């Protein structure tokens, strides 16, 4: 299975310029709001027995991450807190804070065995091991 990526058409257009380029233009606030939204980036790998999902969720406590599995649908959410302060001597010059929630949901080709699934969070990467449910063999009905 290929890696899943989210396409953002504005990233390629705006990245080469620094923040000062848009000073005075009305496009600057739109650019800033789209970049500050947190995203959960995924890598999904598959073999015969299971799916392995690696999700980048840096700066989050593992207690703030929720993962749910329903059939072949996997959903994850994380509570994010970002704080940044710039000080000069004892006076705060600028303070930026962000509190929010990031959410990501996707479907897999086969159903997942929820009972045997496992999750591990280390160094900002959530790794899910999602075993596939044994496929039930189809039965050919005899027509009377």
Buried (B, 14 or more C-beta within 10 A) or exposed (E): EEEEEEEEEEEEEBEEEEEEEBEEEEEBEEBEEEBEEBEBBBBBEBEEEBBEBBBEBEEBEEEBBEBEBEEBEBEBBBBBEEEEEEEEEEEEEEEEEEEEEBEBEEEBEBBBBEEEBEBEBEEEBBBBBBBBBEEEEEEEEEEE
